[in-house]
Amino acid sequence: MGRNGRAREHQQRQNLSGTGESNRPVSPCGMCRQSLAEYEERTKQPIRLILSGMEGKVIIIESAAQLLPLSFGSGDMK
């Protein structure tokens, strides 16, 4: 309970990092992108992706859905 007596909802951020033997940031394959998008849809929480290679820049993507803008979701089954 908060100081004012109301319960506070705590939402935990989901993070996923990926790296590979490359000098460029490594991103998930298509099947993994779809799985991540479906997980986000089910849990109603974004998954932040942190992508990097062995050297160089790091890319942070705030939601896996950004990797698959035309994803197939449960709403498409209806």
Backbone as ProteinMPNN parsed JSONL, in Angstrom:
{"seq_chain_A": "MGRNGRAREHQQRQNLSGTGESNRPVSPCGMCRQSLAEYEERTKQPIRLILSGMEGKVIIIESAAQLLPLSFGSGDMK", "coords_chain_A": {"N_chain_A": [[0.843, -1.176, 0.0], [0.443, 2.245, -0.697], [1.574, 5.41, 0.664], [-0.664, 6.991, 0.805], [-2.688, 5.218, 1.216], [-3.769, 3.884, -0.947], [-3.507, 1.062, -3.08], [-0.626, 0.392, -4.966], [0.131, -0.229, -8.307], [2.559, -2.33, -9.488], [4.662, -2.509, -12.169], [6.75, -4.517, -13.96], [9.55, -4.129, -16.03], [10.301, -5.854, -18.993], [13.277, -7.084, -20.294], [15.477, -7.885, -22.957], [18.481, -9.038, -24.172], [20.807, -9.188, -26.87], [23.628, -10.465, -28.541], [26.342, -11.033, -30.795], [28.895, -12.716, -32.742], [29.898, -10.445, -34.35], [30.575, -7.238, -35.786], [28.519, -5.573, -35.98], [25.269, -4.634, -34.671], [23.279, -7.387, -33.61], [20.245, -8.792, -34.602], [17.012, -10.306, -33.724], [15.813, -13.299, -35.396], [13.206, -13.844, -37.867], [11.237, -15.703, -36.894], [11.7, -15.582, -34.141], [11.118, -12.88, -33.714], [8.368, -12.864, -34.212], [7.483, -14.543, -32.145], [8.243, -13.011, -29.901], [6.611, -10.748, -30.308], [4.058, -11.913, -30.016], [4.219, -12.733, -27.35], [4.42, -10.245, -26.071], [1.875, -9.278, -26.709], [0.209, -11.099, -25.313], [0.993, -10.697, -22.618], [0.618, -8.041, -22.313], [2.649, -6.223, -21.98], [5.494, -4.342, -22.929], [8.539, -5.552, -24.424], [11.752, -4.676, -23.958], [14.408, -4.489, -26.199], [17.854, -4.988, -26.356], [20.375, -4.59, -28.433], [23.48, -5.641, -29.762], [26.807, -5.863, -31.153], [30.073, -7.347, -31.192], [31.662, -5.136, -31.013], [31.293, -1.562, -31.281], [28.22, 0.27, -31.927], [25.291, 0.222, -29.792], [21.978, -0.792, -29.977], [18.856, 0.179, -28.807], [15.662, -0.961, -28.534], [12.442, -0.148, -27.799], [10.144, -1.731, -27.804], [9.313, -4.992, -28.792], [7.462, -5.233, -30.798], [8.04, -3.226, -32.576], [9.929, -4.302, -34.249], [8.538, -5.911, -35.924], [6.342, -4.766, -37.655], [4.015, -5.51, -39.091], [2.917, -7.742, -37.844], [1.467, -10.991, -37.184], [-1.239, -11.572, -35.216], [-3.295, -12.619, -32.366], [-5.732, -11.411, -32.828], [-6.01, -11.625, -35.544], [-6.958, -14.135, -35.952], [-9.645, -14.258, -35.65]], "CA_chain_A": [[0.0, 0.0, 0.0], [1.162, 3.51, -0.719], [1.388, 6.266, 1.843], [-2.019, 7.55, 0.822], [-3.652, 4.16, 1.47], [-4.18, 3.177, -2.17], [-2.547, 0.074, -3.571], [0.09, 0.808, -6.167], [0.389, -1.318, -9.246], [3.975, -2.378, -9.869], [4.835, -3.164, -13.46], [8.155, -4.794, -14.168], [9.953, -4.053, -17.433], [10.948, -7.034, -19.55], [14.423, -6.75, -21.132], [16.123, -8.998, -23.643], [19.664, -8.548, -24.873], [21.37, -10.124, -27.828], [24.9, -10.092, -29.133], [26.882, -12.115, -31.604], [30.259, -12.516, -33.214], [29.791, -9.503, -35.451], [30.849, -5.872, -35.356], [27.241, -4.861, -36.099], [24.242, -5.172, -33.77], [22.615, -8.607, -34.065], [18.816, -8.729, -34.272], [16.335, -11.609, -33.734], [15.305, -13.8, -36.668], [11.771, -13.632, -38.06], [10.446, -16.54, -35.992], [11.856, -15.016, -32.793], [10.384, -11.614, -33.694], [6.953, -13.204, -34.097], [7.272, -15.059, -30.779], [8.322, -11.875, -28.984], [5.407, -9.929, -30.506], [2.93, -12.64, -29.421], [4.391, -12.675, -25.896], [4.025, -8.893, -25.676], [0.413, -9.174, -26.82], [-0.383, -11.882, -24.22], [1.295, -10.136, -21.3], [0.274, -6.608, -22.338], [3.841, -5.49, -21.546], [6.533, -4.313, -23.954], [9.844, -6.145, -24.146], [12.823, -3.821, -24.478], [15.495, -5.261, -26.794], [19.153, -4.329, -26.354], [21.099, -5.315, -29.474], [24.849, -5.19, -29.98], [27.781, -6.786, -31.689], [31.256, -7.429, -30.34], [32.138, -3.765, -30.877], [30.439, -0.592, -31.953], [27.033, 0.823, -31.293], [24.256, -0.595, -29.158], [20.649, -0.315, -30.361], [17.817, -0.145, -27.832], [14.328, -0.918, -29.121], [11.569, -0.13, -26.622], [9.106, -2.762, -27.89], [9.573, -5.979, -29.84], [6.504, -5.001, -31.887], [8.663, -2.33, -33.537], [10.701, -5.113, -35.187], [7.622, -6.652, -36.78], [5.171, -3.88, -37.683], [2.829, -6.165, -39.677], [2.891, -9.085, -37.25], [0.238, -11.782, -37.138], [-1.59, -11.724, -33.806], [-4.507, -13.372, -32.045], [-6.859, -10.727, -33.45], [-6.124, -12.074, -36.936], [-7.562, -15.474, -35.962], [-11.088, -14.145, -35.466]], "C_chain_A": [[0.885, 1.235, 0.0], [0.884, 4.316, 0.542], [-0.029, 6.802, 1.936], [-3.086, 6.469, 0.957], [-4.121, 3.405, 0.245], [-3.094, 2.198, -2.589], [-1.908, 0.597, -4.844], [0.346, -0.409, -7.03], [1.846, -1.239, -9.661], [4.092, -3.156, -11.167], [6.327, -3.314, -13.718], [8.455, -4.768, -15.662], [10.663, -5.342, -17.832], [12.078, -6.565, -20.46], [14.987, -8.014, -21.739], [17.324, -8.431, -24.371], [20.185, -9.63, -25.795], [22.673, -9.58, -28.368], [25.407, -11.281, -29.937], [28.29, -11.785, -32.051], [30.236, -11.696, -34.501], [30.167, -8.132, -34.917], [29.606, -5.001, -35.485], [26.266, -5.43, -35.083], [23.522, -6.364, -34.406], [21.153, -8.543, -33.645], [18.183, -10.115, -34.36], [15.874, -12.003, -35.139], [13.792, -13.578, -36.746], [10.899, -14.432, -37.111], [10.518, -16.008, -34.56], [11.095, -13.701, -32.671], [8.888, -11.87, -33.506], [6.637, -13.686, -32.686], [7.298, -13.936, -29.754], [7.079, -10.993, -29.084], [4.186, -10.596, -29.872], [3.01, -12.614, -27.897], [3.991, -11.297, -25.368], [2.509, -8.737, -25.685], [-0.269, -9.892, -25.657], [-0.195, -11.213, -22.869], [0.933, -8.659, -21.186], [1.415, -5.75, -21.778], [4.866, -5.495, -22.68], [7.796, -5.025, -23.48], [10.881, -5.231, -24.773], [13.952, -4.722, -24.97], [16.761, -4.415, -26.805], [20.051, -5.147, -27.27], [22.493, -4.751, -29.657], [25.644, -6.258, -30.693], [28.954, -6.84, -30.723], [31.835, -6.044, -30.065], [31.097, -2.838, -31.486], [29.191, -0.234, -31.174], [26.109, -0.237, -30.71], [22.924, 0.029, -29.549], [19.661, -0.767, -29.298], [16.47, 0.078, -28.505], [13.341, -1.097, -27.975], [10.466, -1.186, -26.636], [9.426, -3.698, -29.043], [8.633, -5.793, -31.028], [7.084, -4.071, -32.953], [9.492, -3.094, -34.573], [9.815, -5.801, -36.216], [6.318, -5.869, -36.901], [3.898, -4.511, -38.265], [2.687, -7.584, -39.14], [1.492, -9.694, -37.281], [-0.065, -12.016, -35.672], [-2.878, -12.47, -33.608], [-5.748, -12.715, -32.656], [-7.077, -11.119, -34.902], [-6.793, -13.441, -37.057], [-9.079, -15.419, -35.904], [-11.797, -13.914, -36.777]], "O_chain_A": [[1.945, 1.257, 0.625], [0.06, 3.936, 1.374], [-0.536, 7.041, 3.033], [-4.274, 6.765, 0.826], [-4.803, 2.388, 0.372], [-1.903, 2.483, -2.462], [-2.581, 1.177, -5.695], [0.727, -1.474, -6.543], [2.311, -0.2, -10.129], [3.676, -4.311, -11.255], [7.07, -2.333, -13.692], [7.702, -5.322, -16.463], [11.513, -5.852, -17.103], [11.849, -5.717, -21.323], [14.979, -9.078, -21.12], [17.202, -7.451, -25.105], [20.029, -10.824, -25.538], [22.806, -8.383, -28.62], [24.937, -12.405, -29.762], [28.809, -10.705, -31.77], [30.52, -12.2, -35.588], [30.084, -7.894, -33.713], [29.636, -3.82, -35.137], [26.406, -6.581, -34.67], [23.2, -6.344, -35.594], [20.845, -8.274, -32.484], [18.742, -11.009, -34.996], [15.58, -11.141, -35.967], [13.179, -13.161, -35.763], [9.924, -13.906, -36.576], [9.512, -15.989, -33.85], [10.489, -13.434, -31.633], [8.224, -11.177, -32.735], [5.634, -13.281, -32.099], [6.473, -13.907, -28.841], [6.552, -10.541, -28.067], [3.365, -9.917, -29.255], [1.987, -12.488, -27.224], [3.312, -11.189, -24.347], [1.932, -8.138, -24.777], [-1.216, -9.365, -25.074], [-1.124, -11.167, -22.062], [0.94, -8.094, -20.092], [1.183, -4.697, -21.184], [5.085, -6.525, -23.317], [8.078, -5.088, -22.284], [10.886, -5.034, -25.988], [14.402, -5.611, -24.247], [16.736, -3.256, -27.218], [20.443, -6.263, -26.929], [22.678, -3.535, -29.702], [25.213, -7.404, -30.819], [28.837, -6.426, -29.57], [32.426, -5.809, -29.012], [30.144, -3.284, -32.125], [29.109, -0.404, -29.958], [26.144, -1.41, -31.082], [22.759, 1.246, -29.462], [19.625, -1.941, -28.927], [16.178, 1.173, -28.985], [13.401, -2.094, -27.256], [9.908, -1.504, -25.586], [9.767, -3.253, -30.139], [8.979, -6.16, -32.151], [6.665, -4.122, -34.109], [9.731, -2.58, -35.666], [10.296, -6.227, -37.266], [5.304, -6.256, -36.321], [2.798, -4.062, -37.941], [2.375, -8.513, -39.886], [0.485, -8.994, -37.389], [0.751, -12.592, -34.953], [-3.497, -12.911, -34.576], [-6.717, -13.407, -32.969], [-8.177, -10.973, -35.437], [-7.155, -13.855, -38.159], [-9.736, -16.443, -36.092], [-13.022, -13.795, -36.804]]}, "name": "protein", "num_of_chains": 1, "seq": "MGRNGRAREHQQRQNLSGTGESNRPVSPCGMCRQSLAEYEERTKQPIRLILSGMEGKVIIIESAAQLLPLSFGSGDMK"}
